[in-house]
Amino acid sequence: AENLLSASLLMCLLSLVILGPLTPDVSVLGVHPITIILLAGYVLGSRIIYKAHGRPMWQPRMTLETVLDEPDEHAGGKRKNVSLWGEYAVLALAVGIAGWAIAQSAGVITRATDIPESVVGTFFTAIVTSLPELITAITAVRRGALTLAVGDIVGGNAYDTLFVAFSDVAYREGSIYHTIGPDQTYLVAWSMLLMGILLMGLLTREKHGIGNIGLESVLMLVAYVAGALVLIVR
């Protein structure tokens, strides 16, 4: 239920990003009202998800095909919380520094080549910065933490939507939403399509599909490749 709510929250946040350019170009202290709504929506949505986890109003029905989410608690051995938090902080700092370096490199690539910024950002930057999430998700699946894996993907994307709000705060020349071009609007709509397919997959809980990976997974792969080709052609 929490992952279904997370996917729904992401759809709502992406909708706000699309609505931003269509609203009046007004800012308060350089911040557009949509930014405030984005931040408030994320906080409110996260609270709803947290409450659903602690006091769920409903539970998915157990079937013969249901795989219990039972992580391997002994995979990491016995370690103290202090050392785990310390290692977590160091790794988080390393990811942050790497992200800054990637952004600088992407800027150089766009200046040194004829590749548009939207293409570099969508493929070069986005794919590389998503590798930690991919590794985390695969590791969680191998440990049996299936809910954690899906939550990492959907929840991570919901948090990424806030980057637009943070960017609006950092952009001092007015509303960043009204500087968004058609390529960025296309990307948001494309993301909503992919998330909608994923949400249907979480609801239908299909047992088998094409290539034994589920119809929704095949549709997402096809939609991603098709969307990428359209963006490149644009």
C-alpha positions as CSV (number, residue, x, y, z in Angstrom):
1,A,0.0,0.0,0.0
2,E,2.9,2.4,0.8
3,N,4.4,2.0,-2.7
4,L,1.0,2.5,-4.3
5,L,0.7,5.8,-2.4
6,S,4.2,6.8,-3.3
7,A,3.5,6.3,-7.0
8,S,0.3,8.3,-6.7
9,L,2.2,11.1,-4.8
10,L,4.8,11.2,-7.6
11,M,2.1,11.6,-10.2
12,C,0.6,14.5,-8.3
13,L,4.0,16.2,-7.9
14,L,4.8,15.8,-11.6
15,S,1.3,17.2,-12.4
16,L,2.2,20.3,-10.4
17,V,5.4,20.8,-12.4
18,I,3.4,20.7,-15.7
19,L,0.9,23.1,-14.2
20,G,3.6,25.6,-13.2
21,P,4.3,27.0,-16.7
22,L,0.5,27.4,-17.3
23,T,-0.1,29.6,-14.2
24,P,0.5,33.3,-14.0
25,D,4.2,34.3,-14.0
26,V,4.2,35.7,-10.4
27,S,6.8,35.2,-7.7
28,V,7.1,36.1,-4.0
29,L,10.7,36.8,-3.0
30,G,11.7,35.1,-6.2
31,V,9.7,31.9,-5.4
32,H,6.7,30.8,-7.4
33,P,3.6,29.6,-5.5
34,I,3.8,26.2,-7.2
35,T,7.1,25.7,-5.3
36,I,5.4,26.2,-2.0
37,I,2.7,23.8,-3.1
38,L,5.3,21.2,-4.2
39,L,7.1,21.3,-0.9
40,A,3.9,21.2,1.1
41,G,2.5,18.4,-1.1
42,Y,5.6,16.3,-0.6
43,V,5.5,16.7,3.2
44,L,1.7,16.0,3.4
45,G,2.0,13.0,1.0
46,S,4.9,11.6,3.0
47,R,2.9,11.9,6.2
48,I,-0.1,10.1,4.6
49,I,2.3,7.3,3.4
50,Y,3.8,7.0,6.9
51,K,0.3,6.8,8.5
52,A,-0.7,4.1,6.0
53,H,2.3,2.0,7.0
54,G,1.5,2.3,10.7
55,R,-2.3,2.1,10.5
56,P,-3.3,0.7,7.1
57,M,-6.9,0.9,6.2
58,W,-6.6,-2.1,3.9
59,Q,-4.1,-4.8,3.1
60,P,-3.3,-6.5,-0.3
61,R,-4.9,-9.9,-0.4
62,M,-2.5,-12.9,0.1
63,T,-2.6,-15.3,-2.8
64,L,-0.7,-18.5,-3.7
65,E,1.6,-16.4,-5.8
66,T,2.3,-13.8,-3.1
67,V,6.0,-13.6,-2.1
68,L,6.5,-12.5,1.5
69,D,8.8,-9.6,2.0
70,E,11.3,-11.2,4.4
71,P,14.7,-9.5,4.1
72,D,17.8,-11.5,5.1
73,E,18.6,-9.8,8.4
74,H,22.0,-11.5,8.6
75,A,23.4,-10.4,5.3
76,G,25.4,-7.6,6.9
77,G,26.4,-9.3,10.1
78,K,26.2,-7.8,13.5
79,R,27.3,-4.2,13.4
80,K,26.8,-1.2,15.8
81,N,24.4,1.5,14.7
82,V,27.1,4.2,15.2
83,S,29.4,2.6,12.6
84,L,26.5,2.1,10.2
85,W,25.4,5.7,10.4
86,G,29.0,6.8,10.1
87,E,29.5,4.7,6.9
88,Y,26.1,5.9,5.6
89,A,27.2,9.6,6.1
90,V,30.5,9.1,4.3
91,L,28.9,7.4,1.4
92,A,26.2,10.1,1.2
93,L,28.9,12.7,1.1
94,A,30.8,10.8,-1.6
95,V,27.6,10.6,-3.7
96,G,27.1,14.4,-3.3
97,I,30.6,15.3,-4.4
98,A,30.3,12.9,-7.4
99,G,27.0,14.5,-8.3
100,W,28.6,18.0,-8.4
101,A,31.5,16.6,-10.6
102,I,29.0,15.0,-12.9
103,A,27.1,18.3,-13.3
104,Q,30.3,20.1,-14.2
105,S,31.3,17.4,-16.7
106,A,27.8,17.5,-18.3
107,G,28.2,21.3,-18.8
108,V,31.5,20.8,-20.5
109,I,30.0,18.1,-22.8
110,T,27.2,20.4,-23.9
111,R,29.6,23.3,-24.6
112,A,32.1,21.1,-26.5
113,T,29.6,19.2,-28.6
114,D,26.4,19.9,-30.5
115,I,24.4,17.6,-28.2
116,P,21.4,19.6,-26.7
117,E,21.3,20.2,-22.9
118,S,18.0,18.3,-22.7
119,V,19.5,15.2,-24.2
120,V,22.7,15.4,-22.0
121,G,20.6,15.9,-18.9
122,T,18.1,13.2,-19.7
123,F,20.5,10.4,-20.6
124,F,24.1,11.2,-19.6
125,T,23.4,12.9,-16.3
126,A,20.1,11.2,-15.3
127,I,21.3,7.7,-16.0
128,V,24.7,8.1,-14.2
129,T,23.1,9.8,-11.1
130,S,20.5,7.0,-10.9
131,L,23.1,4.2,-10.8
132,P,23.2,4.3,-6.9
133,E,19.4,3.9,-6.8
134,L,19.7,1.0,-9.3
135,I,22.4,-0.8,-7.3
136,T,20.4,-0.2,-4.1
137,A,17.2,-1.7,-5.6
138,I,19.0,-4.7,-7.1
139,T,20.7,-5.4,-3.7
140,A,17.5,-5.1,-1.9
141,V,15.8,-7.6,-4.2
142,R,18.6,-10.1,-3.7
143,R,18.2,-9.7,0.0
144,G,14.5,-10.3,-0.2
145,A,13.6,-6.7,0.7
146,L,11.1,-6.3,-2.2
147,T,9.1,-3.4,-0.7
148,L,12.4,-1.6,0.0
149,A,13.4,-2.0,-3.6
150,V,10.2,-0.5,-5.1
151,G,10.2,2.2,-2.4
152,D,13.7,3.2,-3.3
153,I,12.7,3.7,-7.0
154,V,9.4,5.4,-6.5
155,G,10.3,7.3,-3.4
156,G,13.5,8.5,-4.9
157,N,11.7,9.9,-7.9
158,A,9.2,11.6,-5.7
159,Y,12.0,13.3,-3.8
160,D,13.8,14.2,-7.1
161,T,10.7,16.2,-8.1
162,L,11.5,18.6,-5.2
163,F,14.7,19.5,-7.1
164,V,12.5,21.7,-9.3
165,A,11.3,23.5,-6.1
166,F,14.9,23.9,-4.9
167,S,15.9,25.2,-8.3
168,D,13.2,27.8,-8.3
169,V,14.5,29.0,-4.9
170,A,18.0,29.2,-6.3
171,Y,16.9,30.9,-9.5
172,R,16.8,34.6,-8.7
173,E,15.4,36.0,-11.9
174,G,11.8,35.0,-11.3
175,S,9.8,31.8,-11.8
176,I,11.9,28.9,-13.1
177,Y,8.7,27.3,-14.3
178,H,8.2,29.9,-17.0
179,T,11.7,29.3,-18.3
180,I,10.8,25.6,-19.0
181,G,10.8,24.8,-22.6
182,P,8.8,22.2,-24.5
183,D,11.5,19.6,-24.1
184,Q,11.2,19.8,-20.3
185,T,7.4,19.6,-20.4
186,Y,7.7,16.6,-22.7
187,L,10.1,14.9,-20.1
188,V,7.6,15.5,-17.3
189,A,4.7,14.1,-19.3
190,W,6.9,11.1,-20.3
191,S,7.7,10.5,-16.7
192,M,4.0,10.5,-15.8
193,L,3.3,7.9,-18.5
194,L,6.0,5.6,-17.2
195,M,4.8,6.0,-13.6
196,G,1.2,5.4,-14.6
197,I,2.3,2.1,-16.2
198,L,4.2,1.1,-13.1
199,L,1.2,2.0,-10.9
200,M,-1.0,-0.3,-13.0
201,G,1.6,-3.0,-12.6
202,L,1.6,-2.7,-8.9
203,L,-2.2,-3.0,-8.8
204,T,-2.6,-5.9,-11.3
205,R,0.2,-8.0,-9.7
206,E,0.6,-10.1,-12.9
207,K,2.2,-13.5,-12.5
208,H,3.8,-13.9,-15.9
209,G,4.4,-11.8,-19.0
210,I,6.5,-11.4,-22.1
211,G,9.9,-12.7,-21.4
212,N,8.7,-13.6,-17.9
213,I,9.1,-10.1,-16.7
214,G,5.5,-8.9,-16.7
215,L,3.6,-6.9,-19.3
216,E,4.0,-3.6,-17.4
217,S,7.8,-4.0,-17.4
218,V,7.8,-4.6,-21.2
219,L,5.5,-1.6,-21.7
220,M,7.8,0.6,-19.6
221,L,10.9,-0.5,-21.6
222,V,9.1,0.1,-24.9
223,A,7.8,3.5,-23.7
224,Y,11.2,4.5,-22.5
225,V,13.0,3.6,-25.7
226,A,10.2,5.3,-27.8
227,G,10.2,8.4,-25.7
228,A,14.0,8.6,-25.9
229,L,14.0,8.4,-29.6
230,V,11.3,11.1,-29.9
231,L,13.4,13.4,-27.7
232,I,16.5,12.8,-29.7
233,V,14.6,13.4,-33.0
234,R,13.2,16.7,-31.5
